[in-house]
Amino acid sequence: MDQNNLKRQAAAAAVAEIADGMVLGLGTGSTAAFMIELLGARIRAEGLRVRGIPTSRSTADLARKFGVPLTDFAADPVVDLAIDGADQITRAGLDLIKGFGGALLREKIVADAARRFIIMGDASKLADHLSLKVPVEVVRFGWEATSRKIADRGAEPTLRVQPGGEPFVSDEGNFILDCDFSALGAAIPDPARRDSELRALVGVIETGFFLGRAARAYIAGPGGVARLDRTAAA
């Protein structure tokens, strides 16, 4: 089955959890784009009254396109439900690697403010252990020094660049280092420790480790959409 169809199916399952009056965290990425489109359709068809806090400028643009009202933390400090995609999802525990789209800082702020955080994706995102490169958002000033400190902790960091070769800059004006931990093994050993070590470094703003945050995941595969609950899987 086409991967986009799978993403749409997973997004539809997540959108079904949205109730009238909710403040929503609106994720970023290809699956989140389907979610926003389907949410807009529910708003038009049902008169659903919701407000969304976007995790990126691109998400804000999509929300406006599909008629999803936007808000911010000044007006709505608590998010009822955050919905987002992920780059990798563990079957046991629903730990995540996120940030390939460059919105990890805003995504984590929104997830942290949410009463519930659910993930959607296709079956290719599932894994037994986290193993992908981990995006790390860093201050632009002295990023080279920050990169060396990260390398001292067992990772191989690479500055993310745009197609033209210039550094990628996040919506918050920061650089992103994509950190490869494969020298430590096929799976990232003790992700919680790696996350803590990285976040303790001066110059590091946030990491793409989203550990113990997702309550539920909707995963679409050839056999349909599976629901994984963290309490049941852990």
Protein Blocks (a to p, Z undefined) as FASTA:
>chain_A
ZZklmmmmmmmmmmmmpcghiacdddedjklmmmmmmmmmmmmmnopacddddfbfklmm
mmmmnopacddfklmmbcfbdcdddfbdcfbhpaacehjlopmmmmmmmmmmpmbdcddd
dfklgcfbdcbdcdddddfehplmmmmmmmmnopacdddddfkopacddfkopacddddf
klnojbdghkllmmmmmmmpghiabdcbdghkbfbdcdddfkbccdddfklmZZ
